[in-house]
Each structure stands twice: as C-alpha cells, then as structure tokens.
C-alpha cells in the first residue's frame, strides 16, 4: 500500500548507498520515496512481498492480529532500519506507520538481481537476515521466560541503544504499543515504568512521558539479567 503525500521535488535516492547498503560498485538502482501518515498501513499481512523498505524518518511497527483479536507487535523499525525482506513471496506481518513516516523502497527483485553479481550486497542481505533471526529469537525468549519488570527493562535497554540522543530516549511508540510488543497489558507496563521511576532507574521529561532519561543503566541492566 503506497500513499505518496510528499510534494517536494528534491532529488530521489538512486543508489544502494542511499538505501543504507554497501556495494562494491555503488550500483545505481531505482529507489522510491513515500510518506505515510500516522496509523497508515505500509503493507498488509499476506500481501505480495514485492518491495524492501528503509525508514528515513519516523517509525514503523510490524504486527500480527491473533485469532482472539489481540495484537502482537514483532518489531519496531526506526530511522535507518531496513524491513520487509521476506524468505517467501508474501509478508508475514502487517507494517504500519507509528507516526508520520517517510521510507525508501526498492523492488525486491532488483535487490536480488544485484546481489547475484555484487558480493557486498549479498553479504548485506545475509547480515540483515541473520539480524532479523537473532531479534526474533531474543523476542521469543523475552516473551516466554521474563517477568513483566524484566521485559520492560529489556525494552528500555534496546531503545537506549537505538534511540538515545542527548541523553534522552524519545519514544515514538505509545505504552499500548510497548505492551503489545512485550506481551503485557497497558496497566502492567505503566506499573513497571512507575516502579523503575521509584527505584531511581529512570526519569520522565515532558507531560507525555515518552521522553525518558536513564539515570542508572547498571541497575536497569541488572534487572534484565534476573531471568
């Protein structure tokens, strides 16, 4: 699903380097750029996996709807992240913009053709596939073996690595998103964050409490290791 709302006429990216991938020859490819409003679907589960995407600005969540109506978020894709690369012909998750988001996209077939003749691109794709597998394994462990406080601690440590700027974690996702990622209720996530605040592990900036300052990373890491 493509919704082009960008109207600027600035040059579009046209190389794999622009897509965030190294290449022996910096191969020229056809890249497009699309912007999605908050809550807009990028692609749906079971739709043909014809494109691979990279977040330029914003954030995307990948999720499945369970048979009982619950939502399980599998991953958050943040600026620079590449997503939508499948090992089959269809998408296994639905991808949706968390906030207004701009992405680069390339036809999967074009990327695979380049990979056949460019060793660096082939290595890039292998690393991406391996990283996705590692994330899925870590997420499965988190959902199956950790307490609610440990899950929230693990999430904050992940976001600290991926989002922290000027000492502040600016979360684009809501607490409901966090709950659906961690397999918890909204109330449990709120209680865990309040408990970490009481312990002096974190502080909040602003009224929305989406900007978090980690005041004791060592203590937070020790909570994550109590599994």
N, C-alpha and C positions, 0 to 999 in steps of 0.2 A: 504494500500500500504506500503510494508516494503522494505527498502533499507539498508541492513547491509553493512556499509563501515568500521566499527571499526574492527581492526585486533589484538588488544591486547588480551592477554589470562588471564587477571586478573579475579578473581572470580566474577561471576554474582550475583546480589542480589537474595535472595531466601526467604525473609520473608516479612510480611506486614509492619513491621517497616521500612524495606528498601524502601518500596513503599510510606512511609510517612503516614502510618495509624497505630494507636494504636490498640492493641489487647489484650484480657485477657490472651491469651496463646502464643502470638507472633507466630501465625500459620505459618508453613512452606508452601509456595506456589511456583508455577512455574512462575518466572518473567523472562522476556527477556529484552535485551537492544539493541536498534537500533539507528543509527546515520543517520540523514538526511541532505543533502547538502542544502544550501540556496536556497529557492524557490521550494523545493521538497514537493510534496503533502504527508501528513501523512495518511489522508483518505479523501474520497470524499463525497459530499452530496448524500444521499440516499443509500450509501453503507451499508452493514450489520454492525451493531454496536456490533462487537464480542469482542472488547478489550477496556480496560480503560487505559489511559496513564498518565504518570507523567513526567514533564520536569526535566531533570537532569542538563543539561547545554544548554543554548541558549534561544530561544523564538519562540512561535508559534502563528499564528493568525487564528481565526475561522471566516469565512465569507460566505455570500451568494452573488451570482450574480443575480441582478434584471433583469426583463424582458427587460429593455432598455439598458442592458449592464453595468450598474453601479455596483460597488462592495460596499456592506455594511459589514464592519467588526463588528462582535458582541462582540468579546473579544480578549484580548491578554493574552497568557498563558506564565508565566515566571518561572524561576527555583523554583522547589518545588510545583508548581501548578499541580493539577490533572484535566484532562479534558477528554472529550469523553464519559462521563456517560450519557446515554440517558434514557428517560422514555418509549421509544418504541424500535422497533427492527432495526431501521435504523438511520444513522446520519442525523441530520437536517442541519448541516453546513459542509463546506469543511474546513479542517485544513491543514495548510501549514507552513513550517519552514521559519521564517523571516531571520534567519542567520543559519549557521551550528549548528545543534541542536541534542542533544542526549536525548532520552527518555527511561524510563522504561515502560513496558506494561504488563498487566495481563489479562487473559481471563475474560470477564465479568461474564461468567457462574461460574468460580471458585470463584470469589469475592462474588457472590450472594449465593453460597453454604456455604461459610464460615460465611456469615452474618446471616444465619439461625440458627447457633449454637453459635455464638460469639456476645454477646450484644454490645461490644465496636465497633466492625466492623459495626454492624447495625446502631449504633449512628453516626459513621463516615460518612456513606453513607447518612444518613438523614441530617447531617450538611452540607455536600457537596451539596446536592440537594437544601437545603434552601438557601445556599450562592449563588448558581447559579441563583435562582429565584430572590433574592434581587438585584443581579447585573443586571439582565435583567430589573427589574422594574426601577432601578436608570438610566439605559441607555435609557430606553424609555422616562423618564422624561427629561433627558438631551437633547434628540433629539427633543422633542416636545415643550418644554417650555423655553429653554435658548437661549440667544443671542450667537453670534459667540465668543465674548470675554469670556463670562461666560463658554461656552463649553471648550475652550482651558484652562481656569483657572481650571475647574473641572478635566480635563485630567491631568494637571501637578500636582495637589494635589493627585490624585490617584497614579501617578507614583512616587511621593515623598514618599508615604507610602510603595510602593512595591519595589523600585529600588535604592533609595538613599544609596550611600556608600561613606564615607569620604567627605560628604557634597556635592557630585555631583550626579545628576541624569544622568546616562549613558543610553540613549535611544537606544534600538536595532532596533526600527522601524523608517521608513522614514517619512517625512512630508506627503507624499501621503498616507501612512498607517494611520497616525493621522487624515487626512482629511476624509478618508473613515470610520473611527471609529466614528467621530463626525458629519458626515453628512454635511460636508463643502467642499468647493473647496480648492485645494492646495494653491491658491493665498490668500484666506481668512485666512487660518492657518498661512501662512507666515506673513501676515499683523498683525495678532493678536499677534504673538510672538514678532515682531518688536515693537509693541505698548507696550507690557509688558516690553520689554527691555528699551524703552524710559522712562517709568514710574519708572524705577529702581527696578522693581519687580524681574527680573532675569538677569543673565549674561551668556554668552556663553564661553565655553572652547574648543579650537581647531577650525580647519577650517570647519569641517562638521557641526558644531553647534548642534550635537546630545548630547553633554555633557553640561548640564545646571546646573547652581548654582542658587538656590532660595535665593535672597537677602532680600526679605520682604514677608515672609509667611503669616503674618497677613493681609497685603494688598491683597495678592492673594486670601486668603480665603474670604475677604470681597467682592471681585469681583464675586466669585462663589455664594455668598449669595444674589446677586442682582437679583434674579429671581422672 
